[in-house]
Amino acid sequence: MSKAIAGHLYRHYKKETMTYTVIAADALDCESAKPLVVYRSEYDTPDHPRGTLWVRNREDFESKVTLADGSVVDRFTEIPISF
């Protein structure tokens, strides 16, 4: 499971090019006080330009997803930075 860490880069399971930088991993929902992750897209689409901000509850961000073939993968996978 990928843990959301501010400043780290992640790939979404749906598409190799769907990458995001976590802006904040410790935001709170104003109604429920549940932890939220704020993340920024690092790719362009016609509907959502690079830099679009997204919010998802942390439990969901760090969850696993079952694919159509039955395999289970992380919803977001950290992309290691190599120097």
C-alpha angles and dihedrals in degrees: 000000000000113000115215109247123178113248094020125120122235138185121220115230095235098067138010092227095052099100128162139185116221109234097182130003095182105056117132131221107244093223104040102018088228114153116263134192119221113202138174127220116241095195137063130241128170090253101038121033123210109282096040110150121227133187126205132164110263094237090058093044090054095042132109125243129212112225126213090262091056097253118135120223138170113268088224124022122197114241109221116231112229123199 
